[in-house]
């Protein structure tokens, strides 16, 4: 008898030590690591132990970190959404196009990394939006936005402003080496925040302003 975390439970778990040690060493010999992950693929969800190269975004995840990587997301109302205290989320190497509103939306979260994504083409309100004037308590803080492309966003609807990258009500965020060209409104738009750093970005041929 005993609960799920009783000494009996750990004694039973110890029977798998040799197998797990072997899997760990085999992964290490290939320059990889093991991570227990949840995967949504082809409409099905599963969870389990999976091997990742050390340079994969999931390999650097720790504890309750979230990783959204290597996806092709298109033709939805919104593309990728991270919200409601989804802190330490990495969004990396995704292609996100043709959405009615934002290609990628973050609100009420902090300490994220948005790196190397393509948020280009026909995302109605923005390729990437942090915060948002219409989201109560939407503050986004201490997030790195680096090496993304957010070109040619905007729609025929006048409420679809079509900015490349927009930060609204954010603090302490770093925007670095992004490209935002040919958008229907702003290339880079900053509103209602403080302590944000924006440097070494490229913003050309946007309809309203860089």
C-alpha positions as CSV (number, residue, x, y, z in Angstrom):
1,X,0.0,0.0,0.0
2,X,1.0,3.7,0.1
3,X,0.5,6.8,-2.1
4,X,1.9,7.4,-5.5
5,X,5.2,8.9,-4.0
6,X,5.7,6.3,-1.3
7,X,9.0,4.4,-0.8
8,X,7.4,1.5,-2.6
9,X,6.8,3.7,-5.7
10,X,10.4,4.7,-5.8
11,X,11.6,1.2,-5.3
12,X,9.6,0.1,-8.4
13,X,10.8,3.1,-10.3
14,X,14.5,2.1,-9.6
15,X,14.0,-1.0,-11.8
16,X,14.3,1.3,-14.8
17,X,17.5,3.0,-13.8
18,X,19.8,0.8,-16.0
19,X,17.6,1.3,-19.0
20,X,17.4,5.0,-18.5
21,X,21.2,5.3,-17.9
22,X,21.8,3.4,-21.2
23,X,19.4,5.8,-23.1
24,X,21.1,8.8,-21.6
25,X,24.6,7.6,-22.5
26,X,23.6,6.7,-26.0
27,X,22.1,10.1,-26.6
28,X,25.2,11.8,-25.2
29,X,27.4,9.8,-27.5
30,X,25.5,11.3,-30.4
31,X,25.8,14.8,-29.0
32,X,22.1,14.8,-28.0
33,X,20.0,15.1,-24.8
34,X,16.8,13.5,-23.6
35,X,13.7,15.6,-22.8
36,X,10.2,14.6,-21.7
37,X,7.9,16.5,-24.1
38,X,4.3,16.8,-25.3
39,X,4.0,16.7,-29.1
40,X,1.0,17.8,-31.2
41,X,1.4,16.4,-34.7
42,X,-1.0,15.6,-37.5
43,X,-4.0,16.2,-35.2
44,X,-2.8,13.8,-32.5
45,X,-1.2,14.5,-29.1
46,X,1.3,12.4,-27.3
47,X,3.9,12.7,-24.5
48,X,7.1,10.9,-23.9
49,X,10.9,10.9,-23.7
50,X,12.5,12.1,-26.9
51,X,16.0,12.7,-28.1
52,X,17.1,16.2,-29.3
53,X,20.4,17.5,-30.7
54,X,22.0,19.9,-28.3
55,X,21.4,22.9,-30.6
56,X,17.6,22.2,-30.9
57,X,15.4,24.8,-29.1
58,X,13.9,22.0,-26.9
59,X,17.3,20.9,-25.7
60,X,17.8,24.2,-23.7
61,X,14.4,24.1,-22.1
62,X,14.3,23.6,-18.4
63,X,11.5,23.0,-15.9
64,X,8.3,24.6,-17.0
65,X,9.7,26.3,-20.1
66,X,7.6,26.3,-23.2
67,X,9.0,25.8,-26.8
68,X,7.2,26.4,-30.0
69,X,9.5,25.6,-32.9
70,X,9.8,24.5,-36.5
71,X,6.0,24.8,-37.3
72,X,4.2,26.1,-40.5
73,X,1.2,28.0,-39.2
74,X,-1.2,29.6,-41.8
75,X,-4.8,30.7,-42.6
76,X,-6.2,31.0,-39.0
77,X,-7.8,33.9,-37.2
78,X,-4.6,34.1,-35.2
79,X,-1.4,32.2,-35.7
80,X,0.7,31.5,-32.6
81,X,-0.6,32.8,-29.2
82,X,1.3,32.8,-25.9
83,X,-0.8,34.2,-23.0
84,X,-1.9,34.1,-19.4
85,X,1.5,33.9,-17.6
86,X,3.1,31.6,-20.2
87,X,6.5,32.8,-19.0
88,X,9.8,31.6,-20.5
89,X,8.3,30.6,-23.8
90,X,10.7,30.2,-26.8
91,X,9.1,30.7,-30.2
92,X,11.7,29.8,-32.8
93,X,12.1,29.0,-36.5
94,X,8.4,29.0,-37.3
95,X,6.8,30.2,-40.6
96,X,3.5,32.1,-39.8
97,X,1.5,33.6,-42.6
98,X,-2.0,34.6,-43.8
99,X,-3.9,35.2,-40.6
100,X,-6.9,37.5,-40.1
101,X,-5.4,39.2,-37.1
102,X,-1.9,38.6,-35.7
103,X,0.6,36.1,-36.9
104,X,2.0,35.8,-33.4
105,X,0.5,37.3,-30.2
106,X,2.0,37.5,-26.8
107,X,0.2,39.0,-23.8
108,X,0.5,38.6,-20.0
109,X,3.8,36.9,-20.1
110,X,7.5,37.5,-19.6
111,X,11.1,36.4,-20.2
112,X,10.4,34.8,-23.6
113,X,12.6,34.5,-26.7
114,X,11.2,35.1,-30.2
115,X,14.0,34.1,-32.5
116,X,14.4,33.4,-36.3
117,X,10.7,33.3,-37.3
118,X,9.1,34.3,-40.5
119,X,6.0,36.4,-39.7
120,X,5.7,37.6,-43.3
121,X,2.7,38.0,-45.7
122,X,-0.9,38.9,-45.0
123,X,-1.1,38.8,-41.2
124,X,-3.9,41.3,-40.9
125,X,-3.0,43.4,-37.8
126,X,0.6,42.5,-37.3
127,X,3.2,40.0,-38.0
128,X,4.1,40.0,-34.3
129,X,2.3,41.8,-31.5
130,X,3.4,42.0,-27.9
131,X,0.7,43.2,-25.6
132,X,-2.2,45.0,-27.3
133,X,-4.3,48.0,-26.5
134,X,-7.5,45.8,-26.5
135,X,-6.2,43.2,-24.1
136,X,-6.7,44.0,-20.4
137,X,-3.5,43.7,-18.4
138,X,-1.6,42.6,-21.5
139,X,1.9,43.6,-20.3
140,X,4.8,41.7,-21.9
141,X,8.2,42.1,-20.2
142,X,11.8,41.1,-20.6
143,X,11.4,39.3,-23.9
144,X,14.0,39.0,-26.6
145,X,12.9,39.5,-30.2
146,X,15.8,38.7,-32.6
147,X,16.4,37.8,-36.2
148,X,12.8,37.6,-37.2
149,X,11.3,38.7,-40.6
150,X,7.9,40.4,-40.6
151,X,7.3,41.8,-44.1
152,X,4.2,42.5,-46.2
153,X,1.6,42.3,-43.5
154,X,-1.8,44.1,-43.7
155,X,-5.3,43.6,-45.2
156,X,-8.0,45.4,-47.1
157,X,-10.0,46.0,-43.8
158,X,-9.1,49.4,-42.4
159,X,-8.9,48.0,-38.9
160,X,-6.2,45.6,-40.1
161,X,-3.3,48.0,-39.5
162,X,-0.7,45.6,-40.8
163,X,2.4,46.5,-38.8
164,X,5.5,44.3,-38.9
165,X,6.4,44.1,-35.2
166,X,4.4,46.0,-32.6
167,X,5.0,46.3,-28.8
168,X,2.1,47.8,-26.8
169,X,2.3,48.2,-23.1
170,X,5.6,46.3,-22.8
171,X,8.6,46.9,-20.6
172,X,12.2,45.8,-20.7
173,X,11.9,44.0,-24.1
174,X,14.9,43.8,-26.5
175,X,14.2,44.0,-30.3
176,X,17.4,43.3,-32.3
177,X,18.3,42.6,-35.9
178,X,14.8,42.1,-37.2
179,X,13.5,42.9,-40.7
180,X,10.2,44.6,-41.2
181,X,9.7,45.8,-44.8
182,X,6.7,46.5,-47.0
183,X,4.0,46.5,-44.3
184,X,0.6,48.3,-44.8
185,X,1.1,50.5,-41.7
186,X,4.3,50.6,-39.5
187,X,7.4,48.5,-39.8
188,X,8.1,48.8,-36.1
189,X,5.4,50.2,-33.7
190,X,5.9,51.0,-30.1
191,X,3.1,52.3,-27.8
192,X,2.5,52.7,-24.1
193,X,5.6,51.0,-22.8
194,X,8.9,51.8,-21.1
195,X,12.5,50.5,-20.9
196,X,12.3,48.7,-24.3
197,X,15.5,48.6,-26.4
198,X,15.2,48.7,-30.2
199,X,18.4,48.5,-32.2
200,X,20.0,47.3,-35.4
201,X,16.7,46.5,-37.1
202,X,15.8,47.0,-40.8
203,X,12.5,48.7,-41.6
204,X,12.1,49.9,-45.2
205,X,9.2,50.8,-47.6
206,X,6.4,50.6,-45.0
207,X,3.3,52.6,-45.9
208,X,3.1,54.8,-42.9
209,X,6.4,54.8,-41.1
210,X,9.4,52.7,-40.4
